[in-house]
Each structure stands twice: as structure tokens, then as C-alpha cells.
Amino acid sequence: MAEAVQQTSDEIQDAFALLAEMTQGFADTMDLDATLARALASIRDLVDAEEGSLWMLEPDGEQIICVASVGLHPIDGLRLPVSQGIVGKSVRECACQQVFDASNDPHFSSQADDESGAQTRSLLCSPMTFSDEVIGAVEMINKRSGSGCFEMSDAHLLKVLASSAGLAIANARLSAAKVEHEKVRREMELAAEIQRGLLPESRPAPFPIYGINVPARTVSGDFFDIQTLANGRIAFCLGDVSGKGMNAALLMAKTASLYRCLVKTIERPAELLCRLNSEVYETATRGMFVTMAAGVYDPQSGVVCISNAGHEPPLYATREGSFSATPADAPPLGILPDCDFTESEIQLEGGTLYLCSDGLTEAIGGDGESLGSEGLERLAIRYRGEPVGERITAIVDQVGELLLRDDLTLLGVSDEPRYAALEGRLLERRFPAEAGQLASVRKAVEGCVLSRGAAQETACDVVRAVDEACQNIIRHAYADEEKGDIVLEIDSQPGGLIVSLTDFAPRIDPRCVKPRDLDDLRPGGLGTHLIREIMDSVEFLEPPPGCGNLLRMIKRID
């Protein structure tokens, strides 16, 4: 009797040791299969069985699959209907099954024996559970000692071990799922970062085109682009890829990249969409397509040439506040192998052309109704007094407070900077006379000159002249003085621009500011040559009261 009690005590201690070993094993490794095999081997040795197998219930609840087996007759990967066999009965009834003579048991299925070559005489099977849900079962076959039949103590022991194994497996799966989720999250964030890199940077005011993209999820199927062409015109597009998730994001990236590449050599929007359609049709996943509106704005004439491939109708808002839409007359990109796209011309005359994705028009308001194009019109009227960049931002902020069903993208093409240019003052900026300020000044000058309809080369020339003049003020006019400010003004005149730079340094003698002889190879002193070569007129004028020096430069724009 004492010997039996000692044996039972040893078994309990062994069981606790095995439980600790299993728990630690599942915690230490992400290799669930290897851990299951080791745990199963330990359970088999503890209950003294010839063979052991661990079965998991498939997600459909119709089958069980052997995910680990130990012994001379492995059955890994074997699938059985949950409606058959002792394992299936254990899973269905969530109860331990003990069979003394398998050959005479009506529930016993010999399929595993037939496939593995084993001969089952007796068996013991206990369900694995987690949160009152059966996830599988552990089966032991043929007791090696004694009568060859499993005893009640074996059944109690297997119940405890199977229950612990189920908990460990569930926890391991949750941990693996968490790791996988984190991996996917990082990959999605990387994809979103790449997508953001495909979107154009905002140009300094008063640039005439501005856009914003707000993804409904981490990655977006919407995109837009703005590209200044060599002739001074500005190409733009807004696209929306069908579907959601990574497939849509990949097609978005491809289409956006193709657009950026092709628009450098194909200026006509209809021809550009035709080329894009061919590329998207050849490679898009079945059923996917891209709606896109693409156009070119001429900042000198105020005319937009636009083509539409199945996209939301662009909305034209006049200066007086009336609206008109231009519906698409061609299908989206990627649906037909060959398609003809037409073009429309819109004379903006100081108005604004709005392009949006359906994420904006389908946003749900507090009344449960979609915003629609009428909602966009109301918001455009509400913020009509704002510059285009601030106006687009305000509209998107308002729509973002609604329930978004899809990615939201809005782009505005405003003719207002051209009208403002014709009326006079383009830019007025006061800034400290410090070299660190010049980067933002260069951007502002570039946007200002481009808005006047100048070519990119002309804009770069004016930027260089202004930059050199500012550096001269910083280095020479303020050389021995405490640094002050510089005032930059750019005004429009018929046929060109007037650039004025005012400082508050001591008055200089304009006769001393002259270019050094080009044969003199000493460093410095050549900036004046550069300015006079670039600009059509350069002269010092009498400054306003309280100011130091006033430099005026004129640049013709044909």
C-alpha cells in the first residue's frame, strides 16, 4: 500500500515537472511544431504508452488533423472527419475516452492504423480546451506495462496534461498572432511611408495647385501628383484604385510611378491616360482598375486641359460662386485593352477646379446621408475667401470629422494667383538677415515666379539672383553691424516681374557696388556679375524713410 502511494506521489511530481517544462518550452520558442513534439514525447513517457499523437480541430470544425506524433508509426498530417473515431468522439463530447479493446469498440476507426501500419489494442484520448472551447485532443496508444490497458490514474493524468497543453498551445498561438500582427503593422507602416514619398511636396504659396490625401487605413488606394513642366505649365492628376489593402496600395504605387515618369514626355492628358491604360490592363490583378482624372494647367492663360477615365466629375467653381461638373466619358484604366480618351478645356478665369476621390463624396454626415458633390460645393463656398492651400485644408478637415468609408483625396487647381499676379503684388516677405532663412526664401520665390506663368528655367534664374543679392546684404551690408531684417517684394508688371530687396543696414554708395574684372581670379566678388547676367535691369533706388538700401531688379517674362 505504501509502495502504491509512493508511486502515485512520484507520478504527480513528474506531472508537475512536465507541466512546468511544457509551459517553459512554449514560452521560450516560437517554433510551435518542435515544442509540441517534445511535449508529446514527454506525455507518452509519463503515461508509459507506445505511441502518442496530438490532434487539432480545423477552423471549419469538420475535420481534425494530426500535428504531432511520436512512436514507431508517425501519422503527422493525417486528417480525419470529426464525426468518426475515438479522437473525434473525444472532441465532439469534450470528454476523456478510455478504450480497453479497440477491436471491439464500435467508435474505433482503423484508418490511422491502415495508413501507418500500427496495431491499436487500447487507447486513451483526452480533449484539449481553452476558454471552454475544444481545440483538439491528445491520444495515447497501447500501454507498454502491466496488462497493456490504461488505468484510471492514466486518464486523470492525461486530462491534466491535455488541458495544460491546450492552454499552452492557445497562448503560443496568440503570441505568434501578436508577433505576426506587429510584423504586418510594421510592413503596412513602411508601405504607407513609401506611398507618402510618392505624393508631391506642398509648394510655397501662391502656387496655384494644392492637394491632400487622407488614408482611411494605414495605406491608401488614392494618389495625386503635381509636376511643373519645362514650358512652365503644371501637370496634375488624381487617381483612385479599386479595392482595399495591400493589392490596392501596390497598384497605386505602380500607377503613380508610371504617371510621374510618363508626364515628363507626354503632355496631352488623353494620350497620357491611353499609355497608362495599356500598362494597368496588362498587369493589374483580375477585377482591379484605376479611376483617374489628369490635366495640365497653363498659369499664363488660366486654361486647364483635362481628361477623365471613369473618375468623379471634376467640379469647376467660378469666381462668382456657380458650379459645373464635367462627367467622365471613358471607362477607368485597366478595364479595356484599348480605349480612346477625350479632352476638355476649361477657362478658369480666376475660378477653381476641384478634383476629389469618392471617399469625400461618400463621407457620411450626422444625418446619415452622403456628403455628395453638393456638400463639396457648400464647403467650397464657405471657404472661398481663403487661398487654395488653406481652402483645401479646411475642406478636408471638415470632411474628416464625418464617417469616412474610403480614402479621402482632394485637389484644387486655382486660377486666383494668376489674377492676383495681373493685379500687382505677388509676394511680400520680411525675414532676418541670416543665411539659414534663405532656403525658405528660395522656395517662396520659385513658387511666386512659376505662378506668374514663367518657365522652370526662368524661375531658377530669379531664385539665383535673389539668393545672391540676399547673401551680399548679409555678408557686406550688415558685415560690421548687428544683424537686422530684409524685406523682399515681388510685383507683377506687363511682361515681367519687379523684385525689390530692402535692408536696414547703413547706407552704401551704389557706385562702389560694381562687378570685379573677370580676369581677377581672387575669390568672391563675382555675385554682381551673376545678378546682372540673369536680370534684365539691376539698380539701387532711394530707400523709404528709416531704411538702409533698396535694390530693384527687373526680369522679363515672355
Secondary structure, DSSP 8 states (H G I E B T S, - for coil): -HHHHHHHHHHHHHHHHHHHHHHHHHHH-S-HHHHHHHHHHHHHHHHTEEEEEEEEE-TTSSEEEEEEEESSS--TT-EEETTSHHHHHHHHHTS-EEES-GGG-TT---HHHHHH----S-EEEEEEEETTEEEEEEEEEEESSTTSS--HHHHHHHHHHHHHHHHHHHHHHHHHHHHHHHHHHHHHHHHHHHHHHHS-----TT-SEEEEEE-SSSS-SEEEEEEE-TTS-EEEEEEEESS-HHHHHHHHHHHHHHHHHHTTT---HHHHHHHHHHHHHHHS-TT--EEEEEEEEETTTTEEEEEEES----EEE-TTS-EEE----S--BTSSSS-----EEEE-TT-EEEEE-HHHHT-B-TTS-B-HHHHHHHHHHHTTTS-HHHHHHHHHHHHHTSB-SS-EEEEEEE-HHHHHHHHSEEEEEEEES-GGGHHHHHHHHHHHHHHTT--HHHHHHHHHHHHHHHHHIIIIITTTS---EEEEEEEEETTEEEEEEEE-S----GGG-----TT---SS--HHHHHHHHSSEEEEE---TT--EEEEEEEE--
